[in-house]
Amino acid sequence: MTNYTHMDGPPQVTQCSIPPGSNFTYDFTINQPGTYWYHSHDRGQYPDGIRGPLIVHDPDFPYKDRYDEELVMTVSDWYHDQMPGLIDFFMSKVNPSGAEPVPNAALFNDTQNLTVPVEPGKTYLFRMANIGAFAGQYIWFEGHNMTLLEVDGVYTEPAEASMIYMSAAQRCSFLVTAKNETGANFPFVASMDTTLFDTIPDGLDYNVTGWLVYDDTKPLPDPATVDELDPFDDATLVPFDKQELYGEPDQTVHLDVIMDNLGDGANYAFFNNITYKSPKVPTLYTALSAGDQATNPRVYGTYSHPFVLEKDQVVQIVVDNLDTGRHPFHLHGHNFQIAYRSEEDAGTFEDSNITDADFAKVPSRRDTFVLYPTGFIVLRFKADNPGRSSLSFSPLSSSLLSFSSGESPDEERPR
């Protein structure tokens, strides 16, 4: 939301938490079309139900003549136990390895065995959002290809895919054209990324199947076995507006990602050896009351891990994943350009000998990218949406990017 950062909702970033029994009305004007979702940011509430898709239609959608019908679909993981107890265990010293709770199953539209009636020859625009807590999902439609048109609210040049990967928080719009005959029904599948799980519990149902139903009198076949999981590479998507890579950055933020224990025996996520702890006063309130110190990162607290940016700066974020797991990487209020993403096990950016000459000239752009295990990613964005934004990766870590139109201090690294 441009110019509505104060309505973004992360507790202790843009506002205080909403007390039990109270309410808060979010009042904002949406000026960016696309596929989004709404969700609580507090106490793990959204996997227990405070979430849902949010679609903003565009009368000038460039592909509006290419489909006959629009379908909104969510994919998610499902925990049989509620979040408060799961989080208490996860973030405690009785779980020193930091192993995340493993979901019990996967869901389409918060259910299983979903059927989607389709008519021969029609083209359908699927708007899909991963509203899950943890699991990335591999998604495919048997006997049909997907034509990608949008990711995270960014229109793309059409791209054909037989399988996609969607991390938690990612959204994707794609076309599926029905066959001309009605001789069979076809499964579509979401398969949880089990490499994210420290253990695979007995009986884990990591796939969920739905069906494109051409004829409801015919059987719903079991999905075929997939030989390999080889999803489309979203870093190769070309934005519809052909926006070129932003020029030389005015500021570079270098972040190391690691999971480790603190002195209390519990496992936490870290950026640059700092694990996030919410300040007592919301960061936005501090900025509004700090006067000429608002551009000084120290006033926001060491463990909120603040960076102060000047408005309209080009900012480059280099993230080295020192962890062996995949992590979705998300920034509120902005889209990243993905200048470069390494393969898995590529090591750090500094050791890679990658230069600007290796960066994409017209980079893929979205607000949530997946950081590969023991690899790195180089992102650029323009700080043109003033306010306080949270920058996070899964699970449970974040930093604050505070935007100011004033001058920044000479030293801007985290304290």
N, C-alpha and C positions, 0 to 999 in steps of 0.2 A: 504494500500500500504506500504510494508516494505521498509524503507529507502527513502521514497519519501514524507515525511511529508510536505516539502515546496511546494508540489503540491496538498495539501489537500483542500485549498481554503477558509476556513472560514475567513471573513474579520476581520482585526485587531488581528487575532491569528497567521496565517501563512503568510499573505500578506495584503497590502492595498486593498481597494475596487477598482474595475475596473471602471475608470471614464466613464461617458456617451460618446458614440461615439468612445470609444477606444476598444481594444481587448487584450486578454491575451491567449497565447497558453499553455495549460497544457501538459507537456511532461514527461511521466513516463512509467516505465516498469511494467506490471502486472505480478505478480508471485504467485497469489493465485486464483485458479479457484472457480467458484460458481455463485450464483445469486445475483446481486448487482443492484444499480441504481445510476444515476448521477442527480445532482440537484443544483440549486443556493442556497447559504447560506445567501443571502443578501435581506433585505427589503421585505420579504414575496414573492419573485418573483416566486418560484417554483410552487405554486398552480395555478398561472396564465399561466404556460406552460413550464418553463425552467426546464425540468425534463424528465426522461425516463429510461427504464430498461437497464442494462449493464450486459451482460452474458459473462462469461469467461469459455470457454469449456476446459475440461480436457481429454486428450487422454487416461488417465489411470483412468477415472471415474469408480469406482468399480461396478456401477450398469448399465453400458452401454449395457449389454446384456439383460436387463429386460424390455426394452420398444421398440416400433416400431417407434414412432414419438415424436418429442418435440414441445411443444406449450408454448409460452411466453404470460403471461397475467398479466395485472395490475388491481388493484382495488383502488378506490379512492373516496373521497368525492368531491362534486361539489358546488361551490358558484356562484350564478348568478352575484354578484358584484365582482369587482376586489379588489385585496388585499390592495393596498395603503389606500383606504378609510376605509376598514374594520379594518385594523391595527390601523389607527389613532383613530377610535372610541374605539376599544378594549383597547388601552393603554392610555386612557384619564380619567380625573376626572369625566366626564359625565357618566362613566361606573364604579362606585365605587365598585360594587360587583365583578368585574373581569370576568364577564360572557363572555365566548368565543362566537364569532359569530357562529351560527348554520348553517351547510351546508344545501343547498336546496335539494340535492339528492345524490345518490351513483351511481358509474359508474364502468363498466368493460371495459378495453381498451379505456377509455375516451369516452364511448358511453353507450347507453342502448339497451336492446333487442338484445344482442349479440348472434349470432348463431355459434356453433362450429361443423362442420361436423365430424362425427366419423364413423368408419367402424367396423362391428361386430367382436368381438374377439381380436381386436387390443388393445395394452396397450400404453397409452399416458403419457409422462412425462410433467407435468405442472410446469413451473417455474413462480411463482406468487410473485409480489411485491406490497405492499401497499405504493403507492406514494402520498397518501393523505396529507392534511394539518393538520387534527385534529382527525378525527373519526377512532377508531378501528373498525374492521369489523369481524363479524361472517360469516363463509363461509361453505357451504355444497353443495353436489351433490345428488339430489334425486335418490334413487335406486342404488347408487354406493358408495363404500368406497374409502378413500384416503390412500395411503401408503407413509408415510413421509420418505424422504431420505436425506434431506439437509435443514438447516436453516441458513440464513445469511452467506453462504459460508462454513459452517461446515457440513461435511458428518455425517449422523447418522445411527445407526442400523435401519432397517426398522420397522416402527411403524404404526399400523392400526388406522385410525381415521374416524369417521363419520362426525365430525365438527371440524373446527379449528378457532382460534382467531388470527387475525393479527393486531397489532397496526401499526400506522403510522411508516414507515421506516423498518418494518420487511419484510423478504423475506422467501419463503418456496418453496421447490421442492417436488412434490409428484406424485405418479403413480395413474392413473385411468384406469381400464380395462373395455373396452366396453362389453356389453352383446352380446350374440351370435345371438340374434334375432333382427329384425328390426320392431317389432310391434308397437313401441311407441317412442316418443321423451321425453327427461327428462330435467326438469328445474335444473339449479344450481343458488344459491342465495348468495348474500352478504348483510348482514343486519348490518347497522351502530349501534354501541354501544350507545344507547340513554341515558345510565346512565351518559355519559360524558357531556350531555347538561343540562344547567341550566333551560331551558324552551323547550317545544316541540311546535314549531309553528304550527298553523293550516295548514293542507295540506302538512305537511312534508312527503316526499317520502323517508323513511329511508331504504327501500329495493331496490335492483336492481336484476333483473332476467335475466339470459341467458339460453341457451338450448344446450344440447348435441343432435345433430340432426342425427338420424339414417336414417330417410326417410323424405325428404323435401316436400312430398305430404301429410304427416300426420300433424295434428294440433300440435301447441306448447301449452301444457297445463299450466294453472296457477299453481304456486307452492302450495304445501299443507301447511296447518298451522302447525307450529312447537310448540309442547307442552312446551318445555323448551330449553333454550340456555345453552348447556353443552359441551363446547369445550374440545378438547384434552389438557392435561396439558403439555406444552412444557418443564417444569422443569423435567419431567420424561424421556426425550429423552437421549439416550446413544450415545455419539460420536463414530463414526466408528473406530477411532484410539484408543479408550479405555483409553484416557489420564486420569490419576488419579488426584485427587484434589492436587493442589500445597500444599507444606508443610507449616510449620509455617511462617506467613507473616513477612517480614522485616519491613513493615510499614502498619499501619491501618489508613484509612481515614474514619471518621465518619461524616455523613451528615444528617441533619434534613431538610426535605422538607416541606414548608408551603407556602400558598398564603396569602398575606396581603397587606395592604395599606401603602404607604409612606406619608410623610407630604404634598405632592402635591395632595392628594386625589385619585390618581390612584392606581390600584391593580397590584401587581407584584408577580413574583415567587421568592422564596428565598431558598438558601442553607445556613444553619447555620446563619440565620438572615442577610445574605448578598445577595442582588440582583445584578446580573451581569451588569456591564457597560464596554463597550469596552474601552481599553486604547487608548490614542492618537497615540502611536507607536505600531505597531504589536508586539506581544509577541516574536515571533521568531526573529525579528530584535533586540529587547532588549537583548535577550539571546546571539546573535552574537556580540553585541557591549559592553556588560557589563563586560567583562574580568573576574577577579576572583570573581566578585559579581554575576555571572550568576546563582549560586546555592543559592542565597539569595532571598527568596520569595518576600521580600519587594520591590525589584526593579521592579517588574511587576505590582504593584499597588494593593491597598486594594480591589477594586471592580471588579478586574478580578479574585479574589478569587483563588490565585495560590497555588499549592502544588508542591514541588520539590522532584523528585524521582531519585534514583541512577539506572543506567542501570542494568538490570537483577534482580532487586529486585522483590520479591513476594509481591504484594500489595493487601491488603484486603480492600474493600469498604463496609461499613455498612450504609445502607440508611434506615432511619425511615421516613415513610410517615405520617406526621401530618395533611395531607389534606384528605378530604373525597372523592377524585376522583382518578381514575387510571391514572398512568403516564408512558409512555414509557421512558426508561432510556438507554442512548446510549453513547458509547465511541468510538471515532475515532481511527483507527489504531490498534485496539486490539479486541480480543474476551474475554468476561467474562466467567469464570466458575461460575455457580450458586450453591454455597455451600448450601444455604438454602433460601427458600422463604416462608414466613408465609401466612396463610390465611388472608382474609379480617378481619378488626377490631381486629387484634391480639395485638395491642399496639406496644410498642417499643421493640427493640432487648434487651436492658438492662433489661427490666422488664420480659423478656420471660423465663429466665433460660435455654436458648438454649446454648449448648456447642459444641465443635468440634466433639464430639461423635455423634451428631445429623446431622452432615454435610454429604452430598452425597460423597461416596467414588470415584465414577466415574461420575462427575457432567455433566449435560447438559451444552452446551457451545454455545454462539452466541454473536453478538455485540449489540443487542437490547433486553432488557427484560422489562416486564411490572411489575410495582410496584403497589401492590394492595392498596385499600383505607385503611387508618389508620392501615397499616401493615408494614412489614420491609423485607429487602432482604440483604443477605450477598453474596458478589461477590469477586472473586479472579482473578487476572491476573498477568502475568509476564511482567515487563517493559523492553521489548526486542526490541522495535521499537523506537529508540531515536528521539526526536524532541519535538514539542509542540502540544498537543492534546486537543481537547475540549471534555468535559464531560457534557452531557446535559440531561434534562428531559423536556417533553412537559407540558405546554407551556412556551416558552421564558425564559429559565433560563440556565445558564451554569457555569462551573468552568474550570480552566485550569490546566492540569496536565503537568508539565514541566519535561522532562527527561534529566538527566545529567549523564555523566560518572564520574564527580568529586564528592567530598564529599559534603554531605548535611549539612545544619546548624543544630544545636542541636534542635532548636524549629522550627517545620514545619507546625504548624497550621495556618489557615488563619488569616491575620491581618485585 
